[in-house]
Amino acid sequence: MKALYCTVLCLGLSLSCYSQEGEINITQDKEIETLLNIYVDNNKNSKYYTIQIHSSKNSSSAQNIKTAAASDFPGWPSSLDFIHEYYKVTVGEFKSKFEAQQKYVIVLKKYPNAQLLKPQ
């Protein structure tokens, strides 16, 4: 009988409860938008870990490797740079060293002479 009274009491109380209603106004400082723009620009200019897959003095072989890398790793940016008399092909732009090392293992299967490069 106590259980019945408790159940009726709980149901009666729950019917009399109402959810809260209200309005929220958020005032934001105008400088926050400026800070967000600076943050986005800073991230665009920040350095990344990359993986060098080829280095030679022959420009045509470097271009062929770059084309092959674009098909081997779709969605990864690849670049061909001329540095100190060598054409160097790099793939990927990785923010963290951990992510770069994971991708480096994948690249090593296709390009065993690949090197993980630190941002400079």
Backbone hydrogen bonds, N-H to C=O, Kabsch-Sander energy under -0.5 kcal/mol:
donor,donor_aa,acceptor,acceptor_aa,energy
5,Y,1,M,-2.1
6,C,2,K,-2.6
7,T,3,A,-2.3
8,V,4,L,-2.5
9,L,5,Y,-2.6
10,C,6,C,-2.6
11,L,7,T,-2.5
12,G,8,V,-2.4
13,L,9,L,-2.4
14,S,10,C,-2.3
15,L,11,L,-1.6
16,S,12,G,-0.9
17,C,13,L,-0.6
17,C,14,S,-0.6
27,T,25,N,-0.6
28,Q,26,I,-0.6
32,I,29,D,-1.4
33,E,30,K,-0.5
34,T,30,K,-0.8
35,L,31,E,-2.4
36,L,32,I,-2.4
37,N,33,E,-1.9
38,I,34,T,-2.2
39,Y,35,L,-2.4
40,V,36,L,-2.3
41,D,37,N,-2.4
42,N,38,I,-2.4
43,N,39,Y,-2.1
44,K,40,V,-1.7
45,N,41,D,-1.5
46,S,42,N,-0.7
49,Y,94,F,-3.2
50,T,117,L,-1.6
51,I,91,V,-2.2
52,Q,115,Q,-2.9
53,I,51,I,-0.5
53,I,89,V,-2.6
54,H,89,V,-1.3
56,S,87,Y,-2.0
59,S,57,K,-0.7
62,A,58,N,-1.5
63,Q,59,S,-2.2
64,N,60,S,-2.1
65,I,61,S,-2.2
66,K,62,A,-2.2
67,T,63,Q,-2.2
68,A,64,N,-2.3
69,A,65,I,-2.7
70,A,66,K,-1.8
71,S,67,T,-1.2
72,D,68,A,-2.4
73,F,69,A,-2.6
76,W,73,F,-1.7
79,S,90,T,-2.6
81,D,88,K,-2.7
83,I,81,D,-0.7
83,I,86,Y,-2.8
86,Y,83,I,-1.4
87,Y,56,S,-4.1
88,K,81,D,-3.3
88,K,86,Y,-0.6
89,V,54,H,-2.5
90,T,79,S,-2.3
90,T,88,K,-0.5
91,V,51,I,-2.6
92,G,77,P,-2.6
94,F,49,Y,-2.6
100,A,96,S,-1.9
101,Q,97,K,-2.5
102,Q,98,F,-1.8
103,K,99,E,-2.1
104,Y,100,A,-2.2
105,V,101,Q,-1.5
106,I,102,Q,-1.0
107,V,103,K,-2.3
108,L,104,Y,-2.3
109,K,105,V,-0.8
109,K,106,I,-0.7
110,K,106,I,-0.6
110,K,107,V,-1.0
111,Y,107,V,-3.3
114,A,111,Y,-1.8
115,Q,52,Q,-2.4
117,L,50,T,-3.3
117,L,115,Q,-0.5
